Structures are given as C-alpha cells and as structure tokens.
Amino acid sequence: MATDSAVGLSGDELTRYSRHLLLENVGEEGQLKLRNARVLLIGAGGLGSPAAMYLAAAGVGTLGIVDADKVDATNLQRQILHGTSDIDRQKTDSARDTLGEINPFTAVQLYPERLTSANALEIAREFDLLVDGSDNFPTRYLVNDTGVLLGKPVVYGSIFRFEGQVSVFAADNGPCYRCLFRDPPPPGLIPSCAEAGVFGVLPGIVGTIQATEAIKYLLGIGEPLVGRLLLVDALTMHFRTMEIKRDPKCPACGTREMTQLIDYEQFCGLREMEEKGPSEIRSMTARELAQRLASGDAVNLIDVREPFEWQIARIPGARLIPMRDIMSHVEELRGEGETILYCHSGRRSLNVARDLAEAGLRGLVNLEGGIDAWSRDVDPSVPRY
C-alpha cells in the first residue's frame, strides 16, 4: 500500500509512526523523507532480513530486494524474514509477504535474480541508497563500484563466525570499499558461512546497525559511519571503530579510472580458480560419482572438510582427512591411484588438489559442487547445511 509522496501523513501513518514524530530529529518532516526514500537491499538473507524489517517498520517508502535464492532449512537459524513454511519458496516472495505484514505502507520491488555487472546499474539507478547484505567478495566489489559510479552511498555489512563489520561507503567525500580492500583475498582463503559457520544472532546485530545507518543517512541526522569501520565481536560484546581514509589512488573513487563495471568473478579469481590449474586435476559431477559407485568401482574418496561437517553429512564410502592434515598423507595417497576429493562446495577440495598436484600426486579428481551437489542431485536424504 504505497502512499502519495506529495501529500502529508495520513491518520493511519500518524498513528503508526507516532513514536518517530515525537523525536526532535525526525518529526513529520523526517517521516516524510523516509516515506519518499527508495532503498535497495542486496540480499534477503542474514543481513538483509533485519535490515529490511527495520527499514520497513521505520516507514521507508520503497524497498527493492535483489536475491536469486530460495529459502533453505539451513537459513532459518538466522534469516528471520523467512519461516518454516517458506522453505523452497523464492526468498524475494517470502520477504515481500513478511514486510507486507510489518508495514503495508512500504512498497516492495522484487528482483529475483543475481546482481551482476550486466544488470546492477539498471536496477540500482532508481534508488537513493544501497544496503549490501551479500556474502561473497564479487558481489561486494560489484555493489561498491555500482554505488561509486551512480553516486549512491553503500551501507556495507559483513559477518564471519562471531565477528561483524559495518561502514558507509561511497558517501559524500568518504572512502569506498576499495579504499579499505584494494584487492580481494585469494580464492578459498576465507571460508563462506556455509563452510565456517555463523553465530545466528550476529547478522541480526549487524543488519540492524546497517538499518540504523541507512535511516540516519536518509534523515540527515547523527554521525554516519562514513570514514569509519565498526568492528563487532559478539563473543566479548566489544564494539570498536577504526578510521578509514579515502585513498587518492583508489581506481573507483580516487583516480576514477574505473568507468564501468567489470567481470567480478574474474577480478576475485574465482573463474580462474575454476578454470585454471594443474592438468593433473580433473573434475567429476555428483551424478558421475554416483554412477561410479553404483557400478562397483573401487573409489578412493577423500572428504577434506572439518570433523564437525563430517558429523552432519557424508558421502558413503568416503574417509575423512581434514584439509589441514592432508599434506601429511601425501605418501599414503601416492600409492592409491585415482583420488577423488570433496568438500562442501568444491572450492576447498580444489585447493587441496592443487597442493597435492604440486607435491607430485597424479590421478586427482575434484568433485564439482562438493557434498552439497551430492545432496541436491543424487541423494536428498543427505542433509544440506
């Protein structure tokens, strides 16, 4: 139920936002600013959930939500936009329904697709502010560069296990994400939440802070986290900030040599990681592995995940040698012929295969998509996480 931005607040809106109207820094003028605002959320997951809910509750007039994923049972520990009945639904649809219950005055625009260099500028152009709730480096750099090119501030947030970060990039004369992280880390160095785990309430803390920063910016009040990175440690409940200076040599906001979006998968090394590597490393799909096992072939199948992951799910016939221990088994593996390696998604095992190939092993095979592909394509009874 969108409201005409040219008129004042209705009686229902005056009632709904009455606690805002009592605030000297908000009042009816500020509430109208929020109603006229358009905010784009990238991701309807752990960070996007609390951010979207509080932005809708605050009365932001239009929320755009970009997310290509469907709700999975493993999301429910932290992604509070979604419930058990939403499993297998598109996240954008679930988000729309939840936000409609929170505030029918907020219009929700859905983009059930991946944000890419081909669509980012078109999608983001009509919004005032971008809230980055993504969980991977290619999208973070993409959102940052989109904000810089369009002159749209980016409220950044990230989480890892028990720690989080928040800042406001590409705003006024402040720094951007590339001023802090000029280049992405090597592929596979930092595990995803699916591989490393995440404290369920942490994205609630970080996402709520992102919503706070977005609302402050839209109202023009307070001291935004421009030029400051907020570090959150949920275990010790310590919050501290570090100063970030704008880098005059930053290719995005400094020299401005970046005039268009690039191939972010390539920039972050993911495509190279998937396509390049020692010729001794082959790949195998989950279905191909299933055929091999069904035919009775003797398969040397090695799981390189952590022991706690092994307890959650495993492929029948595999044996566990965690990634950190694999190099101590080189000689043992050398005499076993073909070795098929797998992890959760296929990236850690590819790194392991590279290390083993450099140590002189041959006959190495990486399972594409890891055990997640096995659960999805071969045996749904194997839990996904």
N, C-alpha and C positions, 0 to 999 in steps of 0.2 A: 504494500500500500504506500506508494510514493506520494509525497505532498508537494504542491506547487511551491517552488522556491521563491516566488515573487511575493508571497503573502506572509503574514506573521504566523506565529504558532497557533494551532487550533486549541480548543479547550482540552481535548484529549492529550495533546502534546504538552500543554502547560502542566497538566497533572502528572504525566509520565516523567517529565524532566524537572519537576519542581525542586528537587534537591540540587540540581545544577543551577537553577535560576537563582537560588539563594547565595551562590558563590559570587563574590565581587568580581573575580576574574573571568567569569563565564556570563551569567545573566542571560537575558533573552537574545541579546546581540550575538553572544558567543554560541548559543544554541542554534541560532540561525546559520552561523558559519559552519557548524557541524552538519546541519541538515543539507547545506549546499555542497558539502565536500564529497569528493569521489576518491576512494582508496582502493588500490589493487593489492590483493593478497596473493603471493606466490606460494602455493601450498596450503592444503586444508588438513595438515597432519598435526604433529605435536605442538609446533609453534603457532601454526595458523589457527588451530582450534581456539585457544584462549584469546588470541588477538582478535579474531573475527567476532567472537561472542561479546567481548567488551566494547569493541567499536560499534557493533550493532546496538548494544544496550545504551551506549552513550548518545546515540542518535545520529551517527554518520549516515548521510542520505543515501549514498550508493556504495556498495561493496562489490568489487569484482573478485572472483575467485578462480585461480588457474590451478588445475590439478587433473592429471590424466588417470590417476589410480582408482581402484575400487577398494572398499573397506575390507580389511582382513582382520581375523580374530586377534592377531598379534598387535594390531593398532590400539585396541581398546584399553590397554593399560595406561595410556597417556593421551590419546586423541579424543578429547571429550566432546567434540562436535558429533560424534558417532556413537551408536549403541549397538547392542547385540542384534537387534532386528535389521540393522543396516548392513550386516555382513554380505558381501558380494554386490552391494549397490555402488554406483558411482559416487565418489566422495563429494563431488560438487552437488549432486542431488540431495544427499544426506545433509550437507551443510546448509543448503537453501531451506530445507524443512526445519532444521533446528533454529536457524536465525529468524525464520518467519515467526516462530513461537516466541522468540525473545523480543522481537520488535517488528511488528508488521509495517511500521513506517519506513523501514530501511529496504530499499530496492536492492536485490541481489542479481548480479550479472554473472553467468556461468561460462567458464571456458574449460570444458572437459578435455583438455589436450596438454601436451608438454609445451612448456615455454621454450622456444628455440630462436636462433638468430633470424629465422625466416618470419616469425610472427610477433616477436617481442615488441618491436617499435609500434606496430599497428595496434596491438592490444593495449599497451601502456600509454599511448599518446593522449587518450581522453581522461586520464586520471591525474589527480593532484599529487599523489604520494604513493610510493611503493613500499610494501611491507614484505620483507624477504623471509619466508618461512621454509626455505629449501633446505635440503640435507646433503647436498653434493657441491663440489667445487665448480664444475662447469656452469651450473645454474647461478651460483653466487657471483661469478665474474660476469655472466650474462646480465643479471639484474643490475649490477653496479654500472656496467657500461651503458645499459639502456637508460638508467637514471641520469648519467652524465650527459649523454647525447641529447636527451629530451629536456634536461634541466629540471628533473623531478627528484626530490630527496628520496633516499632509500633508508628505511628503518631496518637495520640488519640485526639478525639474531642467529646464534648457533649454540648447539649443545653437544656435549660429549661426556658420557657416563654420569659424573656428578658435577660437572662444571659447565658454565654457560658464558656467553658474551653478548653484549648489546652495544650498538652505536648507531649514530645517524650519519650516513654518508651522502656525498654529492649535494649538500645543502649550502646555499649562500657561498661563502668563500672557504668552507670547510674541506677537509680531505675526503677522498673516496676510498673504497676498499683496496684499490691497487696501491694507494699510498702506504697502506699497512702491510699488505701482502702483494708485492710486485709480481711474484711468480707463484704458481700453485706448488704444493709439495709433490714429491714423486708419487706416481700412482701406487696405491697399495700401502703407503707408509702409515696413513691414518685410517683405521678401520671404520666402517659405517656403523650406525646404531644397531643394525641387524647383526653385525659381527661382534661389536664391543659391548652392546647393551646400553641402556639409558635409564636413569632413575626416573620413575614415572611422573613424579610431581615437578621435576626440573623444567620441562618445557612449559608447564603452567606458570612457573615463576618468570621465566624468560619471555614467554609470549605475552604475559600481562604487562611486563615492562615495555615491550615493543608497542603495545596498545597505548600505554601511558605516553610514550614519546610521540606517537602519531597524533594523539589528541592535543598534546601541548603544542606541537607544530601547527596544527590546523587552527588552534585558537590564538597562537602567537603569544603564549604565556610561558613563564618559567625559564629555566636554563636547559635547553635540549642537549643531548649527548653529541653535539657537533664538536669534533676535535677531541673527543674523549671516548675511550673504550671501557665499558663497565664489565668487570670480571666477577662472576658469581661462583662461589664454592658452596654447594648445598650441604656438604658434609660438615663443614665448620661454621656454616652460615656467615661467612665473611664476604663482604662486598667491597671492592676497591676499584678505583679508576686509574687509568694511565692516559697520559696525553698523547695524542696523535697529531703530528704536524703534516700539513699539506706538502707533498713532495713536488717541487717545481719541475722535476724530470719525469713525473708520472705521465705515461703516454695517454692516459684517459683525461684527467682533469688538470694536468700540468702543461705539457707541451701541446696537448690537443691534437697530437698526430693521429690518434685513433678517430677516424671519421665515420666508421661503420662497424657493425657487429661482425665478429669473426666466427670461425669454427671452434667452439669452446671445448668440444671433446678432444680435438687435436691439440689445442692450447694446453689442456691439462694432462696430455699424454695418454689419455685412455684409449684412443683409437690406435695409437702407435703400440700401446701395450698389448692390445688385442691382435694387431696385425703383424707386428714385428717380433722377432725372437729367434732363438737358435732353430735351425732347420730340423734339429732332432726332436723338437716338441710338436706333437700332433694334437689335434683336438677330437673329441668324441661327444656326441649328444647323449642325453639321458636315455633316449629310446634305443640308440645303438648299443649302449652298455647293457640295457635290459635284454636285448637280443643275444648278446654275447653270453650273458649269464644263463639265459633260458636254454641255449644250445649246449650248455655243459662245459664251455671253455674254461680252462683254468685261468683265472684272472687275478693278478696281483693288484688289489685295490687298496689304496692308502688314503686315509682320512687325515688331513693336516690341520683340522680345527682344534679348538681347545677342549679339554675334557668335559667341561660343563655343556658344551654344544653336543658332544657325543652322547651325553645322557639324554638330551632332548630328542634327538633323532639320528639315525644312522642308516646306511645302505647295507643290506645283508651281504655278508662275506667280506666286508671291509675290516681293516685293522687300523687302530689309531696310532699315529706318530705325529704329535703336535708340531707345528711349523718351527717352533723354537728349538726342537730336538732333532730335526730331520737330518742335519749335516753330520750328526754323529752316527748315522745309519748308512752312510754312503757305501761303504764296502759291502755291507749286508745286501743293499739293494742292487749293487753292481752285478751280483751273481743271479739275480732273479728275472732277468729278461725284461719283457714289457712291463712297465709300471704305470698304472692309471691313478692319477692324483685328483682329489676333490676337496673342496671346502664348502662354504655356504653359498657363494655366488660364482665361484670360478676364478676370482682375481688373486686371492692369496695363493691358491694352488698353482696358478700360472707363475707367480713369483718364485715359488718353491721349485717348480720345474726348471725355471731359468737357472737357479742356483745349482741344481743338480746337474744340468747340462754343462755348466761351466766347470763342474768338478769331474766331467768326463763321462757321465752316465748317458746311455743311449736307450732308445725304446720308451721314451717318456710321452705320456698322453695326459692331457688336461681335460677334465670333464666340464664341458660348457654349461654355465649356469649353476654348477655345483649341486648340492643336495636339494636346493630349492627347486631346480628344474626337475629333479627326480620326483619330488613330491607333486609337482604340478603336472608333469607329463606322463609319469609311469605309475606311481603308487600314492594315491591321495591319502592313504591311511598313515603315511609318514608325516608327522607333524611339521608344519611350517612355522618359522619364527622370524 
